[in-house]
Amino acid sequence: MTLRHLLLSGIVGSTAYGLARAGSDVDRLGLFAAPTEELHGLHTPKESHVTTAPDRTLHEAAKWCRLALGGNPTAMELVWLPDELYEVRTPLGEELIGIRASFLSARRVRAAYLGYATQQFRRLEGRAEGPLAPEAGRRIAKHARHLKRLCHQGLELYTTGRLTIRVENPDEYHDFGERVAADPSVALPLLRFYENAFDERATVLSEHPDEAPAEAWLRRVRAHFYVPDAPVGPSAAVPGGQS
């Protein structure tokens, strides 16, 4: 994959959230377009490319759309980044940002964000009893920060239709992480609070996402990256076909 196929890419993760500390990794997320003609053969191109040096995940345009329509929190943040965090922002990427609200739906936002937060809590519950090694404590604190962030961002999307990537008070998240590392049960009241908040607060989102803008955008992407084959010569004519 060459750089010209990248449509949108930016810095995500703890740096984007404002939660990075000394030694934190810098994570990047982006989407690319496979050459259109490669989608029609027996073996279609890989839909995701993940590297660790640097830490970067790239999804093919169609896969990213499916993830976003499903409410995937990691995919969704790519189209809500602050301007300064984008490293690649093509016209087609700009169009995608422009239709970001159409990917949202009440049911899927709730299921995805609360679901991911619950997964983080299960990881906290699974910690071993007794003294923790420093690395284990840092890992638990990180899971706790993500639990709190996912709950907050999910409820914001659900009630306002907007997503703020950078958290308002990073120290609050780090303090929460340290308290949970010492006692994982501290996370349960927060999770229950947000479960109740989703039940009680009104949503501005429709029940289902609007797939039409994504479909139209993806077709524009396919047209843009379509390179017609060379004209078929006489020797390649189909037997019995019309001349």
C-alpha positions as CSV (number, residue, x, y, z in Angstrom):
1,M,0.0,0.0,0.0
2,T,1.4,3.4,-1.0
3,L,0.8,6.7,0.7
4,R,-1.4,7.9,-2.1
5,H,-4.0,5.3,-1.0
6,L,-4.4,6.8,2.5
7,L,-7.6,8.8,2.8
8,L,-7.5,9.8,6.5
9,S,-5.0,9.2,9.2
10,G,-4.3,10.7,12.6
11,I,-3.0,10.3,16.1
12,V,-5.4,8.5,18.5
13,G,-5.2,6.8,21.8
14,S,-3.9,8.3,25.0
15,T,-2.2,11.2,23.2
16,A,-5.5,12.2,21.6
17,Y,-7.4,11.8,24.9
18,G,-4.9,14.0,26.8
19,L,-4.0,11.0,29.0
20,A,-0.5,10.4,27.7
21,R,2.4,10.4,30.3
22,A,6.1,10.0,29.8
23,G,6.8,6.8,28.0
24,S,3.3,6.5,26.5
25,D,3.1,5.0,23.0
26,V,1.9,7.2,20.2
27,D,-0.9,5.3,18.4
28,R,-2.1,6.1,14.9
29,L,-5.3,5.1,13.1
30,G,-6.2,5.5,9.5
31,L,-8.2,4.3,6.5
32,F,-7.1,3.5,3.0
33,A,-8.7,2.6,-0.3
34,A,-7.7,-0.6,-2.1
35,P,-7.4,-0.2,-5.9
36,T,-10.9,-0.9,-7.2
37,E,-9.9,-3.6,-9.7
38,E,-8.3,-5.7,-6.9
39,L,-11.7,-6.1,-5.3
40,H,-13.0,-8.2,-8.2
41,G,-10.6,-11.1,-8.2
42,L,-10.5,-14.4,-6.4
43,H,-8.2,-13.0,-3.7
44,T,-9.2,-9.6,-2.3
45,P,-6.7,-7.4,-0.6
46,K,-6.2,-7.4,3.2
47,E,-8.7,-5.2,5.0
48,S,-6.5,-4.2,7.8
49,H,-2.8,-3.5,8.3
50,V,-1.4,-3.4,11.8
51,T,2.2,-2.5,12.7
52,T,4.0,-2.0,16.1
53,A,6.9,0.1,14.9
54,P,5.3,2.5,14.6
55,D,2.0,1.6,16.4
56,R,-0.5,2.0,13.5
57,T,-3.7,0.4,12.4
58,L,-5.1,1.1,8.9
59,H,-8.5,-0.2,7.8
60,E,-9.7,-0.5,4.2
61,A,-12.5,2.0,3.5
62,A,-15.3,-0.6,3.4
63,K,-14.2,-2.3,6.6
64,W,-13.9,1.1,8.4
65,C,-17.5,1.9,7.3
66,R,-18.8,-1.4,8.7
67,L,-17.0,-0.9,12.0
68,A,-18.3,2.7,12.3
69,L,-21.8,1.7,11.4
70,G,-21.6,-0.9,14.1
71,G,-20.7,1.8,16.7
72,N,-17.1,0.6,17.1
73,P,-15.5,3.3,19.5
74,T,-12.0,2.9,18.2
75,A,-13.0,3.4,14.6
76,M,-15.4,6.2,15.4
77,E,-12.8,8.5,17.0
78,L,-11.0,8.8,13.7
79,V,-13.6,11.2,12.3
80,W,-13.9,13.3,15.5
81,L,-10.2,14.1,16.1
82,P,-9.2,17.7,16.8
83,D,-7.8,19.2,13.6
84,E,-4.2,19.3,14.8
85,L,-4.1,15.5,15.3
86,Y,-4.8,14.6,11.6
87,E,-1.6,13.7,9.7
88,V,-3.4,12.8,6.4
89,R,-6.6,14.4,5.4
90,T,-7.5,14.1,1.7
91,P,-10.7,15.5,0.0
92,L,-12.3,12.0,0.3
93,G,-11.3,11.9,4.0
94,E,-12.8,15.3,4.5
95,E,-16.1,14.1,2.9
96,L,-16.1,11.2,5.4
97,I,-15.7,13.6,8.3
98,G,-18.7,15.6,6.9
99,I,-21.0,12.6,7.1
100,R,-19.8,11.2,10.4
101,A,-23.2,11.8,12.2
102,S,-24.9,9.4,9.8
103,F,-22.9,6.5,11.2
104,L,-24.5,6.9,14.6
105,S,-27.5,5.1,16.1
106,A,-28.8,4.9,19.6
107,R,-28.9,1.2,19.9
108,R,-25.4,0.6,18.5
109,V,-23.7,3.4,20.4
110,R,-25.1,2.2,23.7
111,A,-24.3,-1.5,22.9
112,A,-20.7,-0.7,21.7
113,Y,-19.6,1.8,24.3
114,L,-21.2,0.2,27.3
115,G,-20.1,-3.2,26.0
116,Y,-16.5,-2.2,25.7
117,A,-16.6,-0.6,29.1
118,T,-18.0,-3.8,30.6
119,Q,-15.2,-5.7,28.9
120,Q,-12.7,-3.4,30.7
121,F,-14.5,-4.1,34.0
122,R,-14.3,-7.8,33.5
123,R,-10.6,-7.5,33.0
124,L,-10.4,-5.6,36.2
125,E,-12.4,-8.2,38.0
126,G,-10.0,-10.9,36.8
127,R,-7.0,-9.5,38.4
128,A,-5.1,-11.8,40.8
129,E,-5.5,-11.2,44.5
130,G,-2.5,-10.1,46.6
131,P,0.4,-7.7,45.8
132,L,0.7,-6.7,42.2
133,A,3.8,-6.3,40.1
134,P,4.3,-2.7,39.0
135,E,3.5,-3.6,35.4
136,A,0.3,-5.3,36.4
137,G,-0.8,-2.3,38.4
138,R,-0.2,0.0,35.4
139,R,-2.2,-2.3,33.2
140,I,-5.1,-2.3,35.5
141,A,-5.0,1.5,35.9
142,K,-5.0,1.8,32.1
143,H,-8.1,-0.5,31.8
144,A,-9.8,1.7,34.4
145,R,-9.1,4.9,32.5
146,H,-10.5,3.4,29.3
147,L,-13.6,2.2,31.2
148,K,-14.3,5.7,32.5
149,R,-13.5,7.3,29.1
150,L,-15.7,4.9,27.1
151,C,-18.6,5.5,29.5
152,H,-18.3,9.3,29.3
153,Q,-17.8,9.4,25.5
154,G,-20.6,6.9,24.8
155,L,-23.1,8.9,26.9
156,E,-22.1,12.1,25.2
157,L,-22.7,10.6,21.7
158,Y,-26.0,9.1,22.9
159,T,-27.4,12.4,24.3
160,T,-25.8,15.0,22.0
161,G,-24.7,13.3,18.8
162,R,-21.2,14.7,19.2
163,L,-17.9,13.1,20.4
164,T,-15.3,15.0,22.3
165,I,-12.0,13.1,22.0
166,R,-9.9,15.0,24.6
167,V,-11.0,14.5,28.1
168,E,-11.8,17.5,30.2
169,N,-9.8,16.6,33.3
170,P,-6.9,14.1,32.7
171,D,-5.8,14.0,36.3
172,E,-9.3,12.8,37.3
173,Y,-8.9,9.8,35.0
174,H,-5.4,9.0,36.3
175,D,-6.6,9.3,39.9
176,F,-9.5,6.9,39.1
177,G,-7.1,4.5,37.5
178,E,-4.8,4.4,40.6
179,R,-7.8,3.9,42.9
180,V,-9.1,1.0,40.8
181,A,-5.6,-0.5,40.6
182,A,-5.7,-0.7,44.4
183,D,-9.2,-1.9,44.6
184,P,-11.0,-3.0,41.3
185,S,-14.4,-2.9,43.0
186,V,-14.1,0.9,42.9
187,A,-15.0,0.8,39.2
188,L,-18.4,-0.9,39.7
189,P,-20.3,2.2,40.9
190,L,-19.1,4.2,38.0
191,L,-20.2,1.5,35.5
192,R,-23.6,1.2,37.2
193,F,-24.0,5.0,37.1
194,Y,-23.6,5.1,33.4
195,E,-25.8,2.1,32.8
196,N,-28.6,4.0,34.6
197,A,-27.8,7.2,32.8
198,F,-28.3,5.5,29.4
199,D,-31.6,4.2,30.7
200,E,-32.8,7.6,32.0
201,R,-31.6,10.1,29.5
202,A,-33.1,10.9,26.2
203,T,-31.1,10.3,23.0
204,V,-30.9,12.5,19.9
205,L,-29.9,9.5,17.8
206,S,-32.2,7.5,15.6
207,E,-32.6,3.8,16.3
208,H,-30.6,2.8,13.2
209,P,-27.8,4.4,11.3
210,D,-28.3,6.0,8.0
211,E,-26.3,3.8,5.6
212,A,-27.1,5.8,2.4
213,P,-24.3,8.5,2.9
214,A,-21.7,5.8,3.6
215,E,-22.8,3.8,0.6
216,A,-22.6,6.9,-1.7
217,W,-19.2,7.9,-0.2
218,L,-17.8,4.4,-0.7
219,R,-19.0,4.3,-4.3
220,R,-17.1,7.6,-4.9
221,V,-14.0,6.1,-3.4
222,R,-14.3,3.1,-5.8
223,A,-14.8,5.3,-8.8
224,H,-11.8,7.5,-7.8
225,F,-9.5,4.5,-7.5
226,Y,-10.7,2.6,-10.6
227,V,-8.2,2.3,-13.4
228,P,-9.7,0.7,-16.5
229,D,-7.9,-2.3,-17.9
230,A,-6.3,-2.1,-21.4
231,P,-8.7,-2.7,-24.3
232,V,-9.4,-6.3,-24.9
233,G,-7.7,-7.5,-28.2
234,P,-9.2,-9.9,-30.8
235,S,-7.3,-12.8,-29.3
236,A,-9.2,-12.3,-26.0
237,A,-12.7,-12.3,-27.6
238,V,-15.2,-14.6,-26.0
239,P,-16.0,-17.6,-28.3
240,G,-19.4,-17.2,-29.7
241,G,-19.7,-13.5,-28.7
242,Q,-20.9,-10.8,-30.9
243,S,-18.3,-8.7,-32.8
